[in-house]
Amino acid sequence: MRSVTIIGIGRLGGALSIALSRTGYRVENLVFRTKVPDAVAGQISPSPNLIAFENIQELHSDIIFITSADPEIASISSQIASKVTKQSFVFHTSGSLSSEILSDVTNAGCSTGSIHPLVSISDTVRGSERFAGAFFCVEGQIEAVTVANEIVTNLGGKAFSIDTQFKSLYHAAAVTASGHIVALVDIASEILSKCGVEPFEAKGILMPLIRSTIENLEDQSNEKALTGTFARADAAAFERHLKALTDNVSSAARRIYLELGARSLDLAERNGQAGENVQKIRGAIKLAQETGKC
């Protein structure tokens, strides 16, 4: 049974601690900076040591995770480099940083890598159950990647690797697919609220539609999953949308609608949609952007 130390017990660190303890790892230490993670520790058996970061003396664990915020990772790597007593495997969980940020512990003899779960974690307990079936992006030194793949498999996930130089580009894709969806739903809720629907109710109304779209995406190509005005190249409906948006919502919401509309037309064309209406909508989008109606 491999021992694990986790440094930084936020939502991800806490969820990972609980999940690892349930899948055959001995979570030896939970290292925190400010708030003692009693609630997380209560989910783990046997009970881990709770250590304030400034009180770290030595780290003996086989595996060390740094699950802190991105700006802290290099500093933590530097500060623990002299305190790791064996050739541990050290991973961070940042999506946008590569394993190169762990150079200090690498120079101390550890094998380093990064493991980033492609899953949205909003709290520790529910988050600990979301790793199964999720994809994890792993990269780093060869031995570390091998161990990372084992960890992902034990968590019930699926690992894939990318070249270190593309880590930030990978993360931009992940943010677009996750965080930007939340922002998009917020904009759609804003638009619907202009019809007299309360913002919270608006999100509830839209959620079944969003879920059905996600289900379509799971089973179909992007272009086949597209439905609605742009999929049909319905120029008249688009003109009605643009007028209503111009009269009722913020320029930011209109701009996003038009940008996504242009991409949706690309999808429609990939699905075989063509003709005068496609070009009419594309021209109207360009005109609205150029004249400031967006």
Residue, then its C-alpha position, 0 to 999 in steps of 0.5 A: m500500500r503506497s503512502v500519500t501526502i497531500i499538500g493543499i486541502g482545498r476542494l480538489g485536494g480534499a476530494l483527492s484525499i478521500a478518493l485515494s483513501r478509498t482506492g487502496y492508498r494510505v493517506e499519511n499526511l494532510v498538509f494545510r496552511t490556514k484551516v485545519p481540514d477536520a472534515v476531510a480527515g473525518q472521511i479517511s481511515p486510518s486517520p491521517n496526520l494533520i500538519a501545518f505547512e510551516n511545521i513540516q519536518e520530513l516527508h516520508s511518503d511514496i507519493i506527494f501531491i501538491t494541490s495548492a493554487d498555481p502561484e504557490i506550486a513553485s514555492i512549495s516545491s522549493q520549500i519541501a525539496s530538502k524535506v523529502t527523505k526518499q525518492s518520492f513521486v511528486f505530482h501537482t494538479s494544475g491544469s495550466l502548468s507543466s511538471e517543469i515547475l517542480s524543478d527543485v524537487t526534481n533536482a532533489g532526486c524525486s520523479t515528477g509529473s502532473i495529474h489534472p482531472l478533467v472534472s468539475i469539483s465544487d465540494t470535497v465529498r461529492g467531488s471524491e465520487r466524480f473521478a471514476g469515469a473522468f479523463f486525467c491529463v498526465e505528463g512528466q518524467i517517464e517513471a512519474v507518468t507510469v505511476a500517474n497512470e496507475i493512480v488514475t486507473n485505481l481511481g477509475g479514471k482514464a489517463f491520456s498524455i500530452d507533450t509538456q509544451f502544450k499544457s497551457l493550450y490543453h488547459a485553455a480547451a478545458v476551461t472553454a469546455s467547462g468554465h465557459i459553459v457556466a458563463l454561457v448559461d449565465i448569459a442565456s439566463e440573463i437573456l431569458s430574464k429579460c422576458g420577465v423570468e427570475p434569473f434563478e428560475a431561468k437557469g432551471i428552465l434552461m437546464p433540461l435543454i442543456r442536458s439534452t444537448i450534452e446527451n446529443l454530444e455524447d452520441q453524435s458528432n458536433e455537427k450532428a448534435l447542433t440543433g436550432t436556428f443556425a443548424r437550419a440556417d433560418a435567416a428570418a429567425f436570426e433576424r428576429h433574434l438580433k432585433a430582440l437582442t439589440d433592444n433588450v440585452s447587453s452588448a456583451a451578450r449580443r457579441i457572444y451570441l454572434e460569435l457563437g452563431a458564426r461558429s454554429l454556421d461552420l458546424a451547419e456547413r460541415n453537416g451539409q447545410a448550404g445555400e443563400n440563407v447560410q450566406k445571408i446569416r453570415g453577412a448579417i453577423k459580419l455587418a452587426q459586428e462591424t457596425g457595433k450592433c454587437 
